[in-house]
Amino acid sequence: MASDKFIQFGCWNNLNGVFCLKSVMTKLSKHLSENTNTRFIAISGDNYYQYKVKDKTKKEEGGVNIINTELLKKGFDLLPNDIPINMIMGNHDLVTSTITKNYYVNTTDMVDDRCTILRNQMSFVYSKPNISYKLFQFQMIGNTLILMFDTSMYESINIVNDSYLKCYRAYFEINGFPDDIDPEHFSLESLLSHQKKNILAIIQEKVDLFQHMVLIGHHPIIQIKNKKDQNKCVSDIDENIQSLLRSIFEATHLDKYYYLCSDLHLYQKGNIQITFDDSQMNIQQYIVGTGGTDLDTLPISPPPCSISNINYQIIEQNHACGFLECTIKEEEEPSFAFIVAESEATAESEATAESEATHDMAKGGKRYTRKTRRHRKPRKPRKKTRKHGKKTRTRK
């Protein structure tokens, strides 16, 4: 039976050190050439990572955040050009300077106060017609509806209003404000309402055409992290996204939903049950924050956990870089397989990018980065001597 596929990953564009972006892109290119029935790539956010430098002239605790626009572009240039790419934003794409935290562009002389990361990303995308970078988008493959949407707006209200809302406005200033959002009264409430209305409109339009639904966002609905060798059951969006999930469930009442995301820098597959009154929404979640940045520590034998009305159990996890292959066949449920990228054959090519990241750094600035040790030939053991009177004996 013929099948169609798509690829998903997030947390990828990090050329600040010896990580795995180039390995993932090499594996992806080879995989696409061997699987010509791949329809598109879904990239689930965190499309750039800034780095930190020490600067004694600045008061920021723990270092100064630097946005290197050259490395940002180089990461985008590594993406394939011959296949459609649907991309959404992650929390790292929405950062800019706030009252409590500054970001700098290329050096510590220029403060970013205009959402440089997002504006540069959107500028690069305009030169790449195969990339669609939107707040919300969808695809139909066979009997499966695939919905991609923003999840950073579901973080705590204070974080969104203080840190992200300025960059959401920048997004609409570039793309144009929709009819249901008033630029003069732009707010988180109008943003949430706009996205929810669009998602439910697509579901209503396609409701007779799909039997399965794949949702793609940046943040996990719930996850288990390893923090200082302790398992922590956490969610950045559980309270605020439940209204949307409940509306999707009530509009479709499917037996199972699939949710693909990233944010956590691991591969983690698990089952979620969300209780709404007397009903239960069953979600199979795939966290794929493995597209190229440094990996997080695996949870240790994680047991099931719960937050409020959400229960979660990990089925599978992997501490490796790679991407998710999603296969869709008629009259069958979607299937998913995590594809591991080979380890670096050599660190030299990535080390080149690391040296470039230090270019244009503040005078005397020292960048925080993970270093690799050079392999040296072992030294020959030194000969020890003992003196006995006037004679000297050599111990072999």
Buried (B, 14 or more C-beta within 10 A) or exposed (E): EEBBBBBBBBBBBBBBBBBBBBBBBBBBEEBBEEBEEBBBBBBBBBBBBBBBBBBEEBEBEEBBBBBBBEBBBBBBEBBBEEBBBBBBBBBBBBBBBBEEEBBBBBBBEEEBEEBBBBBBBBEBBEEBEBBBBBBBBBBEBBBBBBBBBBBBBBBEEEBBEBBBBBBBBBBBEEEEBEEEBEEEEBEBEBBBEBBBEBBBEBBEEBEEEBBBBBBBBBBBBBBBBBEEEEBEBBBBBBBBBBEBBBBBBEEBEBEEBBBBBBBBBBBBBBBBBBEEEEEEBEBBBBBBBBBBBBBBEBBEEBEEBBBEBBBBBBEEBBBBBBBBBBBBBEEBBBEBEBBBBBEBEEEEEBBEBBEBBBEBBBEEBBBEBEEEEEEEEEEEEEEEEEEEEEEEEEEE
